[in-house]
Amino acid sequence: MPVPLAPYPTPPVPFTPPNGTQSQLVCSGCRNLLMYPAGATSVCCAVCSTVTAVPAPGTEMAQLVCGGCHTLLMYIRGATSVQCSCCHTVNLAMEANQVAHVNCGNCRMLLMYQYGARSVKCAVCNFVTSVGASPGADQKPTS
């Protein structure tokens, strides 16, 4: 008598919270970006199996790329600096809307740039003005 074949099992459905929100953090082991559902207290990395604690609810996180090794860093919003755990570079942590002003070293046009930049290029005359330098120092025209 033939034995009936069992149907293939259905793959498990990934857990999605009722409101569908997800957050992200950087793995404390391999530095990969991890996604996790709202309400999770820790996340296990699928790449290196490191368990990373999720920040307390209500803690707003921000991210930046390290100026030394280009690793993605996450930090608590409002911090003024972030030290990279890979290369130990201390990075300035600025909000996206923090801007500074300088006059173009060539045409004197008032320029806006992201706070912390080393130089700014004028959109009118293409002159590169070094930020924080005395007039005429380390400035060069670009084509």
Residue, then its C-alpha position, 0 to 999 in steps of 0.5 A: m500500500p503506498v504511503p502518502l507524501a507529506p506536504y513541505p513545511t511552510p517557512p516560518v514567518p518573521f516576527t513583525p510587531p503590530n505597528g510594523t516599526q523597526s529600528q537599527l543599530v551597529c553590531s558590537g562585534c563586526r560593526n554590521l548594521l542590524m535591523y530589529p523590531a520595536g520592543a526588542t531588548s537585544v539583537c543577535c548578529a547573523v554574521c558573527s553571532t554577537v549579541t548587542a544590547v538595544p538602547a533603552p526606549g526613548t533614547e534617540m540614536a544618530q550615526l556618522v562615518c568615522g573620519g579615520c577608518h570610515t566605520l559606521l558609528m552609532y551614538i546617543r543623539g546630542a553627544t558632541s563627540v564620538q570615539c571610534s572603537c576600531c581606530h580610536t579617532v575622536n569624531l565631532a558629532m554634529e546635528a544635520n542642521q548645524v551650519a557655519h558661514v565664511n566669506c569666499g576667499n576670492c569673490r567674498m560671497l557668503l558661503m554656508y557649510q556643514y560645521g566641522a568641514r575643512s574647506v568649502k567650494c564657492a558655487v559662484c567662482n569655484f574657489v576653495t576656501s579653507v575654513g578657519a585659516s587666515p585669508g590667503a592661506d591654503q586657498k586654491p582656485t579649482s577648475 
